[in-house]
Amino acid sequence: MTCKPKPRAMEQYAYSQPVLEWMTVCTEFCKQLEQCEGTERADFVEVMRVCLPMLYLKTSLLKKADDLPGFTEDHVTEDDYEYIRRCVATVMAEGDDYLDAFVEDFKYSEEPVLRTVSEDLADVYQAVRNAVETFREGHEEAMQVAVGEAIDSFETYWGGRLLSALRAIHDVRFTI
């Protein structure tokens, strides 16, 4: 009989089922955006109608681990961001623009704010891709920090962007 040492809590968290399931969805989301150039809008909309709710759900189910000091590197460059934004804008065409009343700027205006699906998805992509790249590097401490950063930014920023984009994509699917 051999006794295996218990894995450290950090490893248990970074390789836990909820985190690995979340990372799987993150990876698929990034892949879909990176390969969307030349995709038909109807096909892209159908993929996002499945991928976005799953990403929202899996992120919502994550529990933050103990805070670790530090931060992760930004892996997504301005060129990467702009490539994703431009590709999604091209695929979405006239379905890219939408009016959003659920933004901070609306408090100071009587008019809804014009937003784009492409910018919203590029914002989500940036947060998610940074986490994916940190996981690729395989350093457990950085992985745990990356999940914590993703959860924090999900709660304060990109979760709302994801939902706004999903609502706009829903409208494109059933009205345009």
N, C-alpha and C positions, 0 to 999 in steps of 0.2 A: 504494500500500500504506500503510495507516495502522497505526500502532502503538497498541494499547490499553494503558493502564497496568494492571499487575497489581493485582487487588483486594487490599485489606489483608487480613491473616490473620483479623482479627476478622470481616470481612464474609464471607470464605470459610467460616468456621465457622458463623456465624449462618444462612447461607443454604445450608449443605451439605445434601445429600440426606438423611442420617440425621436431622438436626435438623428439616428441613421435614416429613419423614414423621412424626416424633414429634409435631410441632405439629399436623399434620392429625388424628392420632388423639386428641390432647388436646382439640382443638376439638370433635370429634364426641362424645367422652365428656361434655364439659361441656354440649353441646346436649341430649344424651339426658337428663341429670339435670335440666336446667332445664325441660324440656318433659314430664316424667314425670307431672305431675299429671293424674289421671283415666285413666291408662294401666292396662290390665289387667295383673295380676301376671305371668301367663304370658308376655305380650309383653315386659314389662320384663326378666324373667329371661332370655329368649332374647337380647335385645339386649346385656345385661350379660355373658352367657356368651361373646359374640364380642368385645365392646369391652374388657373387663378383661384378658384374656390378651394382646390386641394392645397395649394400653397398657403392660403389664408388659414385654413383649418389646421394644417400641420404646425404652422407657426403658433397659432393660438393655443395649441395643446402643450407646447414646450414649457417646462418649468425652468426658471433660472437656477443655476447652480450657485454655489458660494462665489461671491465676487472675488476675482483675482486682480491684482494690480497689473496695469499694462494696457496695451491697445494693439490692434492688429494693423497691418499695413493696408493701404488702399492699393488694390491690384488693378482696378478698372481705371484706365486712363481717360482723358477727355476725348481722345480719338475713338476709344472703344464705346464710350457713352454715345457719342455723336453717330457712330456707325449703327448702333442699335436703334436710336431714335429715328434716324433717316430711313432705315429699312422698314421699320414698323409704319412710319408715316407714308411711305410709298405703297405698302401693302394695303393699308387702311384707306388710302386715297381720301375721298370726300367724307368718309366715315371717321376720320381722325379727330376732327374738331367736335367738341360738345360743350354745352353750357353746364356749369356746376354752381349750385347754390350752397354747397356745404364746404366752403373754404373761408378762411379768415378774412380775405379781402371783401367778401360779400357783406360783412358787418358794416362796412363803410360805403356801400353802394346799394342802389335800388335795383341794379341789374345783376343777373348771374354773371359769373366770370367765365370767359372762354378758356377752355383747357384742351389738351390733346391727349389722346390715348398713347401716342408715341412717347411723349415726354413722361407720362405717368409710368409706363412700362419700363422706360429707360431708368427711371429713378428706382423702381423695384429691382431691376436687373443689377444696378450698381451695388446695392446693399447685399443682395443674394450672391452675386458672383464673387464679391470680396470674401464672403464666408466660405464659399465652395473652394476658392483658391487656398485659403488658410487651411482647410481640411486636407487638401491635396498635399500640403507640406508635411502633415502628419505629426506635428508637435502638439501633444495633448493639452498643455497649458494654453497655447495660442488658440486651439480649437474651442476650448471652454470659453475663453474671452470672446471669440468670434460669435459664438451662440448668444452670449450675453449682450453683445453689441447689436446683433441682429434683432433680438427681442426688444431691446430698448428703442431702436429706430423703427421697428414695426409698430410699437405702441404709440409713438409720437409722430411718425411721418409716413413711412411707405405702406403701412396697412391701410390707411385711408386712401392713398393713391391707388392701391390695388383695387379697392372696392369701387372707387370712382371709375376706373378704367373698365372694370367688369360691368358696371351699369351701362356705360357707353357701348361696350361690346354687345351687351344684350339688346340694346336699341338697334344697333346695326344689324344684328342677326334677324330681328323680327320686323324691322320697318324699312330698311334700305334694300 
